[in-house]
Amino acid sequence: MGQGYSLLEEYVLEGGQPKSTTLATFLIPTALDVPEQIDSLTVEVRDADGPYGAKGIGEMTMLATPGAIAAAIYAATGKWIDDLPITPERVLRALGKL
């Protein structure tokens, strides 16, 4: 989710109306965009606020992902990309190559 939000998904509005109205015009990650190996870590500590001690695991991963990707691009290029999604065109523009 975080990778797609950071690198692919761009919700475009035109005159207050969505321009991306189908999956043909709104890019989302596919199975080909997922790493071959994903390492997970199970934390067995109950959450006092969650039902029966449960914790959420989905949307929380979205918080750090755009910043981590932008920081990695900055470390590699010396340029910050402030707009999402971080597309190749935006990186090239920041580098003065477009």
Backbone as numpy.savetxt, mean C-alpha at the origin, in Angstrom:
# Nx Ny Nz CAx CAy CAz Cx Cy Cz
-2.69 -5.95 1.16 -3.52 -4.75 1.16 -2.65 -3.50 1.16
-1.69 -3.47 2.04 -0.83 -2.30 2.14 0.01 -2.09 0.90
0.49 -3.17 0.32 1.29 -3.07 -0.90 0.44 -2.55 -2.05
-0.76 -3.07 -2.18 -1.66 -2.61 -3.24 -2.01 -1.15 -3.08
-2.32 -0.75 -1.84 -2.65 0.65 -1.55 -1.47 1.56 -1.86
-0.27 1.11 -1.56 0.92 1.93 -1.73 1.38 2.04 -3.18
1.23 0.97 -3.95 1.85 0.92 -5.27 0.89 0.87 -6.46
-0.34 0.44 -6.26 -1.22 0.23 -7.41 -2.53 1.00 -7.39
-3.21 0.98 -6.27 -4.59 1.46 -6.23 -4.67 2.98 -6.22
-5.35 3.53 -7.21 -5.53 4.97 -7.29 -7.01 5.26 -7.53
-7.63 5.83 -6.53 -9.05 6.17 -6.61 -9.15 7.58 -7.16
-9.59 7.71 -8.39 -9.61 8.99 -9.08 -11.02 9.54 -9.08
-11.13 10.80 -8.65 -12.41 11.51 -8.71 -12.32 12.59 -9.77
-13.39 12.76 -10.50 -13.46 13.83 -11.50 -14.79 14.54 -11.30
-14.73 15.79 -10.87 -15.96 16.53 -10.60 -16.75 15.92 -9.45
-16.05 15.31 -8.51 -16.72 14.69 -7.37 -17.28 13.31 -7.64
-17.11 12.82 -8.85 -17.61 11.50 -9.22 -16.43 10.55 -9.44
-16.59 9.28 -9.02 -15.49 8.33 -9.25 -15.26 8.09 -10.73
-13.99 8.17 -11.13 -13.62 7.89 -12.51 -13.28 6.41 -12.68
-12.75 5.82 -11.62 -12.42 4.39 -11.63 -13.64 3.62 -11.11
-14.46 3.14 -12.01 -15.71 2.49 -11.60 -15.73 0.99 -11.85
-14.71 0.45 -12.51 -14.66 -0.99 -12.76 -13.25 -1.50 -12.42
-13.13 -2.80 -12.29 -11.81 -3.38 -12.03 -10.89 -3.24 -13.23
-11.44 -2.92 -14.39 -10.60 -2.68 -15.56 -9.87 -1.34 -15.45
-10.44 -0.40 -14.69 -9.82 0.93 -14.55 -9.26 1.16 -13.14
-9.45 0.20 -12.24 -8.95 0.32 -10.88 -8.04 -0.87 -10.61
-6.73 -0.63 -10.61 -5.78 -1.73 -10.44 -5.76 -2.22 -9.01
-5.80 -3.53 -8.84 -5.65 -4.15 -7.53 -4.62 -5.27 -7.67
-3.94 -5.62 -6.58 -2.94 -6.69 -6.67 -3.59 -8.03 -7.01
-2.84 -8.86 -7.70 -3.28 -10.22 -8.01 -2.32 -11.20 -7.35
-2.53 -12.47 -7.54 -1.65 -13.49 -6.98 -0.22 -13.33 -7.49
-0.05 -12.75 -8.66 1.29 -12.56 -9.21 2.06 -11.45 -8.49
1.36 -10.62 -7.72 2.01 -9.52 -6.99 2.42 -9.91 -5.58
2.09 -11.10 -5.16 2.38 -11.55 -3.80 3.75 -12.24 -3.77
4.56 -11.97 -2.75 5.86 -12.65 -2.66 5.68 -14.17 -2.60
6.68 -14.90 -3.08 6.61 -16.36 -3.06 6.57 -16.91 -1.64
7.21 -16.22 -0.71 7.24 -16.67 0.68 6.82 -15.53 1.59
5.92 -15.83 2.50 5.49 -14.87 3.52 5.71 -15.51 4.87
6.51 -14.87 5.70 6.75 -15.37 7.05 5.79 -14.68 8.01
5.09 -15.46 8.80 4.17 -14.87 9.77 4.65 -15.15 11.18
4.23 -14.30 12.08 4.61 -14.41 13.47 3.33 -14.39 14.30
3.14 -15.41 15.09 1.96 -15.48 15.95 2.29 -14.92 17.32
1.49 -13.96 17.75 1.66 -13.36 19.08 0.50 -13.85 19.94
0.82 -14.62 20.96 -0.22 -15.25 21.77 -0.47 -14.46 23.05
-0.86 -13.20 22.88 -1.22 -12.35 24.01 -2.62 -11.84 23.75
-3.51 -12.06 24.69 -4.90 -11.65 24.51 -5.03 -10.13 24.54
-5.94 -9.61 23.76 -6.25 -8.18 23.75 -7.41 -7.94 24.70
-7.19 -7.13 25.71 -8.23 -6.89 26.72 -9.47 -6.24 26.12
-9.33 -5.50 25.01 -10.46 -4.80 24.41 -11.19 -5.62 23.34
-10.56 -6.67 22.84 -11.17 -7.45 21.76 -12.13 -8.50 22.30
-13.10 -8.90 21.49 -14.03 -9.94 21.93 -13.30 -11.25 22.17
-13.43 -11.80 23.35 -12.76 -13.04 23.74 -11.24 -12.94 23.57
-10.71 -11.72 23.68 -9.27 -11.52 23.58 -8.74 -11.42 22.17
-9.63 -11.38 21.16 -9.21 -11.37 19.76 -8.58 -10.03 19.38
-7.70 -10.08 18.37 -7.07 -8.89 17.81 -7.38 -8.82 16.32
-7.44 -7.61 15.81 -7.57 -7.43 14.37 -6.21 -7.63 13.71
-6.20 -8.15 12.48 -4.91 -8.36 11.81 -4.87 -7.81 10.39
-5.97 -7.32 9.86 -5.99 -6.91 8.46 -5.57 -5.48 8.23
-6.40 -4.54 8.60 -6.17 -3.15 8.26 -4.94 -2.56 8.96
-4.53 -3.11 10.08 -3.37 -2.57 10.78 -2.10 -2.64 9.94
-2.02 -3.60 9.05 -0.84 -3.72 8.20 -0.75 -2.59 7.20
-1.86 -1.90 6.97 -1.88 -0.81 6.00 -1.21 0.45 6.54
-1.13 0.60 7.85 -0.64 1.85 8.43 0.82 2.13 8.11
1.66 1.15 8.23 3.10 1.38 8.06 3.59 1.15 6.63
2.85 0.43 5.83 3.34 0.02 4.51 3.68 1.19 3.59
2.79 2.18 3.38 3.17 3.28 2.47 4.42 4.02 2.94
4.52 4.28 4.23 5.70 4.97 4.75 6.97 4.15 4.59
6.87 2.84 4.81 8.04 1.98 4.67 8.50 1.92 3.21
7.58 1.85 2.29 7.94 1.82 0.87 8.53 3.16 0.45
7.91 4.27 0.89 8.44 5.59 0.56 9.84 5.78 1.15
10.05 5.29 2.38 11.37 5.40 3.02 12.42 4.57 2.28
12.02 3.39 1.78 12.94 2.55 1.01 13.33 3.24 -0.30
12.35 3.87 -0.94 12.65 4.60 -2.18 13.56 5.79 -1.88
13.31 6.47 -0.77 14.17 7.59 -0.38 15.60 7.11 -0.11
15.73 5.97 0.59 17.05 5.43 0.89 17.81 5.08 -0.39
17.07 4.64 -1.41 17.71 4.24 -2.67 17.98 5.41 -3.60
17.13 6.45 -3.53 17.23 7.52 -4.53 17.51 8.90 -3.95
17.26 9.08 -2.65 17.39 10.40 -2.05 16.19 11.28 -2.32
15.12 10.73 -2.86 13.91 11.50 -3.19 12.71 10.93 -2.45
11.92 11.81 -1.84 10.67 11.39 -1.19 9.53 11.44 -2.18
8.70 10.43 -2.18 7.48 10.40 -2.99 6.33 10.59 -2.01
5.57 11.67 -2.19 4.52 12.03 -1.23 3.11 11.60 -1.65
2.94 11.19 -2.88 1.60 10.83 -3.37 1.48 9.33 -3.54
0.28 8.83 -3.25 -0.03 7.42 -3.46 -0.97 7.29 -4.63
-0.84 6.24 -5.40 0.15 5.18 -5.29 1.52 5.65 -5.78
2.54 5.00 -5.29 3.90 5.30 -5.70 4.16 4.50 -6.98
3.95 5.16 -8.09 4.09 4.50 -9.40 5.49 4.72 -9.96
5.91 3.91 -10.91 7.20 4.14 -11.56 7.29 5.55 -12.16
6.18 6.04 -12.72 6.17 7.38 -13.31 6.46 8.45 -12.26
5.88 8.31 -11.06 6.12 9.29 -10.00 7.56 9.25 -9.52
8.13 8.06 -9.47 9.54 7.95 -9.07 10.42 8.61 -10.13
10.17 8.31 -11.40 10.96 8.91 -12.47 10.81 10.43 -12.50
9.59 10.91 -12.25 9.37 12.37 -12.20 10.17 12.99 -11.07
10.19 12.35 -9.90 10.95 12.86 -8.77 12.44 12.89 -9.07
12.90 11.94 -9.87 14.31 11.87 -10.24 14.67 12.81 -11.40
13.65 13.50 -11.94 13.90 14.40 -13.05 14.14 13.68 -14.36
13.67 12.44 -14.46 13.87 11.64 -15.67 12.62 11.57 -16.53
11.58 12.31 -16.15 10.33 12.27 -16.90 9.81 13.67 -17.11
